[in-house]
Amino acid sequence: MCTVADFLELVGQLPGVARSDHGRYARFQVDAHTFGYLWEPTRTVGLKQPLAEQLALVAERPEVFEVQFTAGAFGWVVVHLEGVERDELAELAFEAWRLTAPAGLAAERGDELPA
């Protein structure tokens, strides 16, 4: 089971991440493009994923994942933190970041997941 602190620690390990607080939620961006949201009161995060991954996650574990919205080829997924392990959250956060980061920054990071 993950916590808000786990999520913050994981995204804090990714280069170029900026957090902005908006009252009930926080937005996470890289190069001024959003890749994630955090709602601390509900212990949920919204993460950008490929559309096929969004659909697969929701179909596999609807008690943990919800469709947030879709935008083109991307499907944002709500993740209930208490339903995922830290390594799975690291993969989801990293993928959201990598889909959004500039190509050079993503290439520089390689495939190294946050720990």
N, C-alpha and C positions, 0 to 999 in steps of 0.2 A: 504494500500500500504506500502510495506517495503522498507527500504533503506539499503545500504551497512553497515551503522552504526548499524542497527538492527541486521543484520546477525553477525557482529563482536561481538556485545554485547551478543548475544545468545550463540555462540560457546565459548565465553570467560567464560561462567558459567559452562562449562562441564569440569570435571577433566581430567588432563593429556593431554590436547590439546596443540600441538605445531604448530606454523605457520612458513612457510618458503616462502620467496618471490622469484619469478622467473621472474622478469621483467614484463610481461604483465598479470601475474596471481599470486595468492598466493595459496599454498597448505596447507591443514589442516590435521594433523595426530594425532593419539593416539597410543602409544606404537610402533612408527615407521611405522604404517600402515595408508595409506591415506583413509579418509572418505569424504573429500570435497575439492572443488576448488572455488576460487572467482576471477571473472574478473570484476574489478572495473569500467573500461570504459564502459562496456555494462550493468552494474548493474545486472549481472547474477551469479548464483552459480551452481556448479555441485555437486550433492549429491548421495551417494551410497544408493540404496534401494533394497528391494527384487524385483526380476524380475516382478512378478505379479503386484506389486505396481507401478513400472515404467510404465508398459503398461496401467494400469488403469488411472493413472494421465494424460498421454499423450492423451489417448482416450477421457477423460472427458473434458480436457481444453487444446487443442493443442496451443492456443494462449499464454499460460502461461508456459507450460511444453514441453520439447523436449527430445527425446532420445539422450543421449550423446554417450554411448556405453554399451555393455554388457560384463560381465566377469563371466563365470560360472552361478551360481544361482542369480547373482546380476545384476541389471540394473541401470546404472548411469543415472540420469535425470538432465537436465538443467532447472533451475528455474529462470524465469524472476521476479525479486524482486518486481517490481511495480504491479504484478498481484496477489500477495498473501498477506494475513493478517499476522500479527506477530504471532498469535497463531498457524497458519498452518505452518509457517516457523519454529517455535520452534519444532513442531512435526517432521517435515522432517529432521531437523538438528539433533535432538535427536536420531531418528531412525538410521540415517547414522552413528552417533557416536557409538550407542549401537551395531550395526552390526559389528563394527570394534574393539571396546575396548576389552581388556582381560576380561575374564569371571568374575574374582574377582572384577575388577573395576566397571564393569557394574552392578554386584549384589550389590555392595556397594552403588551405585547411586540409584538403584531401578527404579521405574517408574516416578521419579520426573523430569518433563520437565523444561527446562530453562524458565524463565519468561521475 
